[in-house]
Amino acid sequence: MNPVFADLPVSVFEVMSQLAREHDAVNLGQGFPDDAGPEDVRRKAAEAVVSGWNQYPSMLGLPELRQAIAAHYRHWQGLALDPEREIMVTSGATEALAGSLLALIEPGDDVVLFQPLYDAYLPLVKRAGGNPRFVRLEPPDWRFDEAMLAKAFTERTRVVLFNNPLNPSGTVYGRQDLELLARFCRTFDAIAVCDEVWEHVVFDGRRHVPLIAMPGMRERCVKIGSAGKIFSLTGWKVGFVCAAPHILRVLAKAHQFITFTTPPNLQAAVAYGLAKSDDYFETMRRDFQASRDRFAGGLRELGFPVLDAQGTYFVNVDLASLGRNEDDETFCRRLVAEHKVAAIPVSAFYAADPIRSVVRFCFAKRDATLDAALERLAGALKRTS
Ligand SMILES: Cc1ncc(COP(=O)(O)O)c(C=O)c1O
């Protein structure tokens, strides 16, 4: 069996979810909202199942959805994408990532990755034969600079995998950061695979800037989105890939033999949803921001050192300044057992040299759930061993 997968340990996400069930805990570990998602979008999907097309749709995705994706990104991010040649629908961002990495990496290529990293990245890069080169990001700002990139990029760098906004830190990288990264991609002739699934979940008036919009990046970026994240319907697994025709052509070959297509009824509903008014998207952001403020404010009142949460469904606390002799994983295990709240230790997002003081909570939950968690968290900082 292939050791990349055979040797993968049980993930801390599974461990924490199991412990959450055992201890009947409020689960703020897993990153999904407890809201049912927009009813009109769900009704569209139901209608499409009953009255619509249920056979194989076009391999690149329903034309109406590809047009809706182009219109959506034109409106929200000022991008001009050709729905015929530059957009493909995939079964979630996860398939888009797998297909992109399989299609772009040649065995022996160096691949630049930013830690903390989403758990799917490393096994996929390794299975594609890539040689990971890490940029290690640290709290409180999780920023990268020229020296860090210079250390990670090599003459063999062909692919850079970049997640913005970044899960788990909730960092939103702006133009200056993107220009720096774009410069390295151009200099080293690398393609950037941009995981932008959190593009709509940004707060405090921020606007997501896609790396593909930076000078010289139109021809060397794969932009990945997820309807699951945009509409808080994480089980739908409808993703999008946008790339210049010479790249998309190759990605389509990988997609052809991974899933080939994505359920047409869900695609039809996503096409409808992407055309929803600005008000829908602004309200969604405002609601998540209110949850962030409620939960982060509560954590601060309890004495948790809360880090800036600029986007995503997550807020982090950094226990380093509290001088405790407990690492993030020990803290999380104690939290779930003694206080019945599940969270995720951020060290799980590092493949090497982890930060061991940061804990991630998902705040995309109802007020009552967040309040119950805060009540249980009172006293969690009292013990130091
Ligand atoms: C950074 C990142 N990439 C990809 C995904 C997976 O997206 P999808 O459910 O569309 O496959 C997630 C889900 O949490 C994520 O946080």
The ligand as an SDF file (V2000), in Angstrom:
LIG
                    3D

 16 16  0  0  0  0  0  0  0  0999 V2000
   -8.8380   25.8990    3.2410 C   0  0  0  0  0  0  0  0  0  0  0  0
   -9.8720   24.9030    2.7900 C   0  0  0  0  0  0  0  0  0  0  0  0
   -9.7520   24.3490    1.5840 N   0  0  0  0  0  0  0  0  0  0  0  0
  -10.6530   23.4480    1.1410 C   0  0  0  0  0  0  0  0  0  0  0  0
  -11.7220   23.0580    1.9140 C   0  0  0  0  0  0  0  0  0  0  0  0
  -12.6750   22.0260    1.3910 C   0  0  0  0  0  0  0  0  0  0  0  0
  -13.6880   22.5840    0.5960 O   0  0  0  0  0  0  0  0  0  0  0  0
  -14.8150   21.6680   -0.0370 P   0  0  0  0  0  0  0  0  0  0  0  0
  -15.7380   21.2580    1.0600 O   0  0  0  0  0  0  0  0  0  0  0  0
  -15.4860   22.5240   -1.0820 O   0  0  0  0  0  0  0  0  0  0  0  0
  -14.1470   20.4780   -0.6480 O   0  0  0  0  0  0  0  0  0  0  0  0
  -11.8600   23.6140    3.1940 C   0  0  0  0  0  0  0  0  0  0  0  0
  -12.9490   23.1810    4.0910 C   0  0  0  0  0  0  0  0  0  0  0  0
  -12.9630   23.4660    5.2580 O   0  0  0  0  0  0  0  0  0  0  0  0
  -10.9150   24.5770    3.6320 C   0  0  0  0  0  0  0  0  0  0  0  0
  -11.0090   25.1490    4.8460 O   0  0  0  0  0  0  0  0  0  0  0  0
  1  2  1  0
  2  3  1  0
  2 15  2  0
  3  4  2  0
  4  5  1  0
  5  6  1  0
  5 12  2  0
  6  7  1  0
  7  8  1  0
  8  9  2  0
  8 10  1  0
  8 11  1  0
 12 13  1  0
 12 15  1  0
 13 14  2  0
 15 16  1  0
M  END
$$$$
